[in-house]
């Protein structure tokens, strides 16, 4: 009787889900905490910039997208919250396993492909980001005239890709940092600047050429621009380039993460 060999892709997927399931067992008991953890900054920005500063901006220069500056920044707040939690949650999870609980070495001994280890951890980061983004979307729905605009397939696809990019980045950072203080450095010099420069509060097409180049080097820019167009613009005006750009970054980070797992020594 001939043995049936498993499809390598199916094996990779099954192994990735196995790694993800280990994180999910810990994550599922903290769903309310995870969902609420990324709400603070977006709510502050919505109140300060959207409701406070936004009323003045609307009188001087109404936004090109959305009926008000508040509506303009809401998709950016969704992008920002999913970025922060996907990156931070994934990084701290791996750091905790490596530096404190000391059970990370056991995972490195799993007889599975290093790419499956990365994908499993990345999937857990995606779920973290989506949980928080869902909370921000619920808040955003209260401030927009078209609540269903945040629930279309393009909006959700970009949101998942954004979570994948920053969860993948979180895996790589988590594998390389030597202490929690180092995580803070990455957050201060990478995530915080990107929060303000990633087109969350402005339209990048209005910037000078030099600044536009810098802004479009940031993956969050493609998410913010894409989410804004998916929520408010007609399909013909959607920036389709944002999807392959985010997908390419996520794939590149996956291979870098797989390489890191293959050569990880703890």
FITOR-47275 format. One record per residue (C-alpha): residue number from 0; residue in one letter; x, y, z. Coordinates in Angstrom, 2 decimals, decimal comma. Layout:
<pts>
<NUM A <X Y Z>>,
...
</pts>
This chain:
<pts>
<0 X <0,00 0,00 0,00>>,
<1 X <1,52 3,28 -1,14>>,
<2 X <2,00 6,00 1,45>>,
<3 X <0,55 9,38 0,64>>,
<4 X <3,06 12,17 0,97>>,
<5 X <1,78 15,37 2,49>>,
<6 X <1,80 18,46 0,32>>,
<7 X <4,67 20,73 1,52>>,
<8 X <2,36 23,74 1,45>>,
<9 X <-0,26 21,92 3,53>>,
<10 X <2,44 20,85 5,98>>,
<11 X <3,71 24,42 6,26>>,
<12 X <0,19 25,71 6,89>>,
<13 X <-0,56 23,02 9,48>>,
<14 X <2,71 23,68 11,32>>,
<15 X <2,07 27,45 11,26>>,
<16 X <-1,40 26,94 12,75>>,
<17 X <0,11 24,71 15,43>>,
<18 X <2,52 27,46 16,49>>,
<19 X <-0,30 30,00 16,32>>,
<20 X <-2,54 27,80 18,48>>,
<21 X <0,01 27,86 21,28>>,
<22 X <-0,14 31,67 21,33>>,
<23 X <-3,92 31,68 20,91>>,
<24 X <-4,42 29,61 24,07>>,
<25 X <-2,71 32,39 26,00>>,
<26 X <-4,29 35,20 23,98>>,
<27 X <-7,91 34,11 24,22>>,
<28 X <-8,10 34,71 27,97>>,
<29 X <-6,96 38,31 27,45>>,
<30 X <-9,14 39,32 24,51>>,
<31 X <-10,79 42,32 26,27>>,
<32 X <-7,39 43,55 27,45>>,
<33 X <-5,85 43,19 23,97>>,
<34 X <-8,83 44,80 22,26>>,
<35 X <-8,72 47,80 24,59>>,
<36 X <-4,95 48,21 24,84>>,
<37 X <-4,60 50,07 21,56>>,
<38 X <-7,58 52,36 22,05>>,
<39 X <-5,93 55,02 24,22>>,
<40 X <-3,76 56,77 21,63>>,
<41 X <-6,40 56,75 18,83>>,
<42 X <-9,03 58,14 21,21>>,
<43 X <-6,68 60,93 22,29>>,
<44 X <-5,89 61,77 18,67>>,
<45 X <-9,58 61,68 17,73>>,
<46 X <-10,48 64,05 20,58>>,
<47 X <-7,48 66,38 20,22>>,
<48 X <-7,01 66,49 16,46>>,
<49 X <-10,35 65,36 15,07>>,
<50 X <-12,78 67,16 17,35>>,
<51 X <-10,51 69,91 18,67>>,
<52 X <-8,18 71,00 15,88>>,
<53 X <-10,40 69,52 13,19>>,
<54 X <-13,14 72,15 13,51>>,
<55 X <-10,62 74,90 12,76>>,
<56 X <-9,09 72,99 9,86>>,
<57 X <-12,51 72,36 8,29>>,
<58 X <-13,18 76,10 8,18>>,
<59 X <-9,82 76,95 6,60>>,
<60 X <-9,19 73,99 4,29>>,
<61 X <-11,80 71,21 4,08>>,
<62 X <-10,20 67,79 3,46>>,
<63 X <-10,23 66,21 0,01>>,
<64 X <-11,37 62,89 1,47>>,
<65 X <-14,25 62,59 3,93>>,
<66 X <-16,78 65,20 5,02>>,
<67 X <-14,57 66,54 7,81>>,
<68 X <-11,02 66,35 9,14>>,
<69 X <-12,29 63,98 11,82>>,
<70 X <-13,54 61,57 9,17>>,
<71 X <-10,27 62,06 7,29>>,
<72 X <-8,13 60,80 10,18>>,
<73 X <-10,37 57,91 11,28>>,
<74 X <-8,94 55,37 8,78>>,
<75 X <-5,48 56,50 9,85>>,
<76 X <-6,37 55,78 13,47>>,
<77 X <-7,39 52,25 12,51>>,
<78 X <-4,06 51,80 10,69>>,
<79 X <-2,11 53,27 13,62>>,
<80 X <-3,75 51,12 16,30>>,
<81 X <-3,31 47,90 14,33>>,
<82 X <0,36 48,78 13,71>>,
<83 X <1,14 49,50 17,36>>,
<84 X <-0,47 46,35 18,77>>,
<85 X <0,67 43,98 16,01>>,
<86 X <4,25 45,12 16,48>>,
<87 X <4,31 45,63 20,23>>,
<88 X <2,29 42,56 21,18>>,
<89 X <4,37 40,27 18,99>>,
<90 X <7,69 41,73 20,12>>,
<91 X <6,90 41,53 23,83>>,
<92 X <5,46 38,03 23,46>>,
<93 X <8,67 36,69 21,91>>,
<94 X <10,85 38,67 24,33>>,
<95 X <8,94 37,22 27,25>>,
<96 X <9,48 33,69 25,99>>,
<97 X <13,17 34,32 25,29>>,
<98 X <14,21 36,37 28,29>>,
<99 X <11,84 35,50 31,14>>,
<100 X <9,86 32,26 30,85>>,
<101 X <12,80 30,61 29,04>>,
<102 X <10,55 28,28 27,02>>,
<103 X <11,60 29,72 23,66>>,
<104 X <14,35 27,13 23,19>>,
<105 X <11,74 24,37 23,26>>,
<106 X <9,98 25,93 20,27>>,
<107 X <13,26 26,06 18,35>>,
<108 X <13,47 22,28 18,72>>,
<109 X <10,13 21,70 16,94>>,
<110 X <10,67 19,51 13,85>>,
<111 X <9,08 22,09 11,57>>,
<112 X <10,27 24,57 8,97>>,
<113 X <11,56 27,90 10,32>>,
<114 X <9,11 29,70 8,04>>,
<115 X <6,25 27,97 9,88>>,
<116 X <7,61 29,33 13,17>>,
<117 X <7,60 32,85 11,76>>,
<118 X <4,15 32,53 10,18>>,
<119 X <2,66 31,11 13,38>>,
<120 X <3,98 33,99 15,47>>,
<121 X <2,94 36,45 12,77>>,
<122 X <-0,62 35,06 12,73>>,
<123 X <-0,86 35,65 16,47>>,
<124 X <0,27 39,25 15,89>>,
<125 X <-2,32 39,68 13,15>>,
<126 X <-5,08 38,55 15,51>>,
<127 X <-3,85 41,01 18,17>>,
<128 X <-3,90 43,84 15,66>>,
<129 X <-7,35 42,94 14,32>>,
<130 X <-8,84 42,79 17,81>>,
<131 X <-7,65 46,30 18,60>>,
<132 X <-8,55 47,61 15,14>>,
<133 X <-12,08 46,25 15,61>>,
<134 X <-12,41 48,34 18,77>>,
<135 X <-11,21 51,47 16,97>>,
<136 X <-13,57 50,77 14,06>>,
<137 X <-16,49 50,61 16,51>>,
<138 X <-15,46 54,01 17,86>>,
<139 X <-14,97 55,38 14,34>>,
<140 X <-18,45 54,25 13,31>>,
<141 X <-19,88 56,62 15,93>>,
<142 X <-18,20 59,60 14,23>>,
<143 X <-18,89 58,89 10,56>>,
<144 X <-22,02 59,30 8,48>>,
<145 X <-21,42 56,08 6,54>>,
<146 X <-20,53 53,39 9,12>>,
<147 X <-20,60 50,55 6,57>>,
<148 X <-17,74 52,21 4,65>>,
<149 X <-15,30 50,67 7,16>>,
<150 X <-16,57 47,14 6,56>>,
<151 X <-15,90 46,63 2,84>>,
<152 X <-13,55 43,86 1,58>>,
<153 X <-10,76 46,22 0,43>>,
<154 X <-10,67 47,95 3,81>>,
<155 X <-10,43 44,62 5,64>>,
<156 X <-7,80 43,25 3,23>>,
<157 X <-5,54 46,26 3,75>>,
<158 X <-6,04 46,00 7,50>>,
<159 X <-4,94 42,35 7,52>>,
<160 X <-1,89 43,15 5,35>>,
<161 X <-0,94 46,00 7,68>>,
<162 X <-1,13 43,69 10,68>>,
<163 X <0,94 41,10 8,81>>,
<164 X <3,69 43,64 8,01>>,
<165 X <4,08 44,92 11,56>>,
<166 X <3,59 41,54 13,21>>,
<167 X <6,35 40,23 10,94>>,
<168 X <8,54 43,15 11,93>>,
<169 X <7,70 42,45 15,57>>,
<170 X <8,86 38,83 15,18>>,
<171 X <12,22 39,95 13,80>>,
<172 X <12,75 42,57 16,50>>,
<173 X <11,67 40,12 19,21>>,
<174 X <14,26 37,61 18,01>>,
<175 X <17,10 40,11 18,09>>,
<176 X <16,66 42,39 21,10>>,
<177 X <18,62 41,65 24,25>>,
<178 X <16,34 43,37 26,76>>,
<179 X <12,99 45,11 27,13>>,
<180 X <14,81 48,44 27,08>>,
<181 X <15,87 47,67 23,52>>,
<182 X <12,22 47,19 22,57>>,
<183 X <11,55 50,68 23,85>>,
<184 X <14,27 52,04 21,55>>,
<185 X <12,68 50,43 18,51>>,
<186 X <9,32 51,79 19,55>>,
<187 X <10,65 55,34 20,07>>,
<188 X <12,74 55,53 16,91>>,
<189 X <10,57 53,48 14,53>>,
<190 X <6,94 53,11 15,56>>,
<191 X <6,32 56,55 17,10>>,
<192 X <7,79 58,51 14,15>>,
<193 X <5,87 56,31 11,71>>,
<194 X <2,67 57,03 13,63>>,
<195 X <2,92 60,70 12,66>>,
<196 X <4,68 60,40 9,29>>,
<197 X <2,65 57,49 7,90>>,
<198 X <-0,10 59,67 6,34>>,
<199 X <-2,36 59,24 9,36>>,
<200 X <-2,94 62,98 9,79>>,
<201 X <-2,24 64,38 6,31>>,
<202 X <-2,54 63,66 2,60>>,
<203 X <0,96 62,71 1,32>>,
<204 X <0,23 63,89 -2,23>>,
<205 X <0,34 67,49 -0,98>>,
<206 X <3,92 67,21 0,35>>,
<207 X <7,08 68,49 -1,40>>,
<208 X <8,85 65,88 -3,53>>,
<209 X <11,66 65,19 -1,02>>,
<210 X <9,30 64,64 1,90>>,
<211 X <6,97 62,60 -0,28>>,
<212 X <9,79 60,15 -1,01>>,
<213 X <10,46 59,70 2,70>>,
<214 X <6,79 59,25 3,56>>,
<215 X <6,27 56,66 0,82>>,
<216 X <9,16 54,60 2,19>>,
<217 X <6,99 53,84 5,23>>,
<218 X <4,59 50,87 4,93>>,
<219 X <2,03 52,59 7,16>>,
<220 X <1,59 55,25 4,46>>,
<221 X <0,23 52,69 2,01>>,
<222 X <-2,18 51,41 4,65>>,
<223 X <-3,44 54,87 5,63>>,
<224 X <-3,88 56,01 2,03>>,
<225 X <-5,52 52,72 1,06>>,
<226 X <-7,89 52,58 4,03>>,
<227 X <-8,94 56,19 3,45>>,
<228 X <-9,67 55,49 -0,22>>,
<229 X <-11,46 52,22 0,56>>,
<230 X <-13,70 53,99 3,07>>,
<231 X <-14,55 57,18 1,18>>,
<232 X <-13,48 57,13 -2,48>>,
<233 X <-15,12 55,31 -5,41>>,
<234 X <-13,48 52,07 -6,55>>,
<235 X <-12,04 53,75 -9,64>>,
<236 X <-9,91 56,02 -7,43>>,
<237 X <-8,55 53,27 -5,17>>,
<238 X <-4,71 53,18 -5,01>>,
<239 X <-4,26 49,57 -6,10>>,
<240 X <-0,49 49,82 -5,71>>,
<241 X <-0,92 49,77 -1,91>>,
<242 X <-1,91 46,08 -1,87>>,
<243 X <1,16 44,64 -3,69>>,
<244 X <3,45 46,98 -1,75>>,
<245 X <2,20 45,77 1,63>>,
<246 X <2,14 42,16 0,43>>,
<247 X <5,73 42,42 -0,83>>,
<248 X <6,93 43,85 2,50>>,
<249 X <5,11 41,13 4,45>>,
<250 X <6,65 38,39 2,27>>,
<251 X <10,13 39,89 2,56>>,
<252 X <9,83 40,09 6,34>>,
<253 X <8,62 36,48 6,43>>,
<254 X <11,76 35,22 4,71>>,
<255 X <13,94 37,37 6,96>>,
<256 X <12,09 36,00 9,99>>,
<257 X <12,48 32,43 8,75>>,
<258 X <16,22 33,00 8,34>>,
<259 X <16,40 34,42 11,87>>,
<260 X <14,59 31,39 13,29>>,
<261 X <16,89 29,03 11,39>>,
<262 X <19,97 30,70 12,88>>,
<263 X <18,57 31,64 16,29>>,
<264 X <20,74 30,77 19,27>>,
<265 X <19,37 31,38 22,78>>,
</pts>
